[in-house]
């Protein structure tokens, strides 16, 4: 379309103020800075561009205040070229504010309680998750029931099996994938 075209729609052009652009850049830099303390494993799940990934690793290595400040500025610049939604979703999940992540943890807790209260639920769980170690699962359920009974009579017993049962369930029930919808 040429400038002289009468069908050209000027409403499609969105003007952005310098203040808004600066605020967005600062937001992206803050998001990038939040990635610095994450371990390499979490950073690798984000599929970041190589330059940004390397800049984050370099920021972890630096000790001098000025160098760290310059590196954060560089990270902010590189952040302008990536989609911030998956990054924010990961940070929300790690911070425990993700709705899906929280719902998944609550689902695991309810299942653990159901297995402890009603051993018949074990058959349904084993049918849904055939790879589970049934003997270990039964042992943890019995131990958790015993821990609960001991606590009811006043014994101070750490809930070791109760926690291990949760971890076993966590290993067999996959966490829902990260989504940008969580932070809305």
N, C-alpha and C positions, 0 to 999 in steps of 0.2 A: 504494500500500500504506500502510496506517495503522500506527501504532506498536503497536496492539493485535493486529495480524494474526499468528496463530500460524505461518503459512507463511513469514514473513519470515526470511531467512537472514542472521544476523549475521556469518557468515564472509566475506560479500562486501565488508565494510567493511575497508579496509586502513588501519591507523593508522601514521602517519609521525611519527617523532620530530623535535623541533626541530633537533637536531644534523644529522639526515639532510637536512632541508629546507635548512638553511644550507649544507651541503656541496654539495648540488645547485645552489643559487644561485651559490655561488663557482665551481663548475665551469662553469656557463653564462657567468658573467662572464669567466672566463679564455678561454673559447671566443670570446666577443665581442671581447675584447682582441686575440686572435690575428688577427681580421679587419681591424683598424685599418691595419696596414702593406700590406695587399693593394691592388693598383691597382683603379681603377674597373671595368675590364673584368671582372675576376674577381668582383667584388661583384655586378655585374649578372647574372651567370650563376646566382646563388643565388636570385633572385626573392624578395628580402627585403621585408618591409613597408616602406613609405615612411619611417615614423618612424625605424626602425632604420637604414636606408640613409643617411638624412640625418644621423643621430647619428654614424655611422661617418665620413662625410665631414667633419663638424664636428670630430671628434677629430683628424683629420689636420691641420686648420688651426690648432688651438690650440698655444700655446707655453708658457704658464704652467703650472707643475707642479700647482698646486691645481686649476686649470680642467680639466686633463687627468684628474686623479684623479676629479673630479666627473662628467666625461663618461663615464669608464669605468664608474662606478657606474650611471649612466643606461643605458648600453649593456647592462649586466648585467640591469637591470630589464626592458628591452625583449626581451632574449634569452629570458626565461621564457615568451614568447608564440609562439615559433617552434620548429619541429622542428629539433633540433640535428644529426640524422643527415646531411643533405646538406652541411651546413657542415663537419662533421668529415671527410666523404668528400673534399671539395674540399681542405681543409687537408692531409689525408694524401697526396692526389695531388701537391699542390705540394711537399710535403716529401719525396716519393719513397718513401713507405712503403706506398702502395696496392698490393695484390697484383695487381689487374687492370692498373694502369698499368705496373708493373714487368714483368708478363708480356707486355704489348703492346710495350714497348721491347725485350725479349729476342727477341720474334718479328721485329721489324724488323732487329735485329742479325743474326739467323740468315739472314734473307732476303738481306741485303746480302752476307754471306759466301758464300751459295749463288750469287748472281748473279756475284760476282767469280770464284769457283772454276769455275763451270759456265755458260758463256754460253747454253747451251740452255735454262736456266731463264728466260731473258728472254722467250721466246715464251709461256710459261705466265703470267708476270706481266702481259704486255701483253694477253693474252686476258682475264684477270680484271679488269684496269684499263684499259679502252680509251681513257680520256682522257689517259693519260700521254704525254709528249713522248718518243717512241721514240728520236729522234736524240740528244736530250740524255742520255737514260738510257744509251745505248750509249757515248757519249763519256765519261760519268762512270765507267762500268765499265772502259773501256780505260785511262783515266787512273789509276784506283785500282789496276789490275793493274800499271801501269808504276811507280807509287809503291811498291808492295809489292816489285817486282823490284829497284828501286833501293835500297830499305832492306835487302834480302837481301845485296847486295854492299857494304854499308857506307856508302852515301851518306845524308847527313842531309837527307831531304826531308820537309817537313811533309805530313801526310795530308789535304790540302785536298779532293781529289776524293772520298776515302773519307768525309769528313764531309758533303760536299754530296750524295753518294749517299744517305746516311742521311736527310738532310733531305727529299730528293725522295720517298723511300719514306714518310716520316712524313706528307708532304702528301697522299699518295694512299691510305694505309691509315688509316681512321678509328680514333681512340682509342675504346675501349669506354666506354660512358656511366658516369658516377659512380654508385656504389651504396653503400648503407649497410652492405652485407655485407662490404665491404673491411676495415673496422676491427674486425671480429669475430675 
